[in-house]
Amino acid sequence: MTFSLIGRCARTGQFGAAATTSSLAVGARVHAVAPGVGAVLTQHRTDPRLGPRGIAL
């Protein structure tokens, strides 16, 4: 099971993201954050290209 959370600061507009799962080193695969754009979190077993694609959309 994977738990994911994205937050945005109302004052600064900055984004933050966190994820946890049973897979080791999941943080290298699931986070995609772009300043002034947004954040995307994919799930545990995923294609690492999906985060940047989500940001591009």
C-alpha positions in Angstrom: 0.0 0.0 0.0 1.2 3.5 -0.9 0.3 6.7 0.9 0.9 10.0 -1.0 0.4 13.6 0.1 0.8 16.9 -1.8 0.5 20.3 -0.1 0.6 23.9 -1.2 1.3 26.9 1.0 -1.4 29.5 0.5 1.0 32.3 1.4 4.0 31.4 -0.8 2.5 29.1 -3.4 5.2 26.6 -2.8 4.4 22.9 -3.2 5.6 19.9 -1.1 5.1 16.2 -1.6 5.7 13.1 0.5 5.1 9.4 -0.1 5.6 6.2 1.8 5.3 2.6 0.7 6.7 -0.9 1.3 9.1 -0.5 -1.6 12.6 0.8 -0.7 13.8 4.1 -2.3 10.3 4.9 -3.6 11.0 8.6 -3.3 13.3 8.5 -6.4 10.3 7.4 -8.5 7.1 8.9 -7.4 7.7 12.6 -6.9 7.5 15.3 -9.6 7.4 18.9 -8.4 7.8 22.0 -10.5 8.0 25.5 -9.0 5.1 27.7 -10.1 3.5 24.7 -11.9 2.4 22.0 -9.4 3.1 18.6 -8.1 2.4 15.0 -9.2 2.8 11.8 -7.2 2.6 8.5 -8.9 2.2 5.2 -7.1 4.6 2.4 -5.9 5.1 0.5 -9.1 5.1 3.0 -11.9 6.7 4.3 -15.0 9.1 7.0 -13.8 8.3 9.1 -16.9 4.7 9.7 -15.7 5.6 12.4 -13.2 7.3 14.7 -15.7 4.4 14.0 -18.2 1.9 15.0 -15.5 3.7 18.2 -14.8 3.8 19.0 -18.5 0.0 18.7 -18.7 
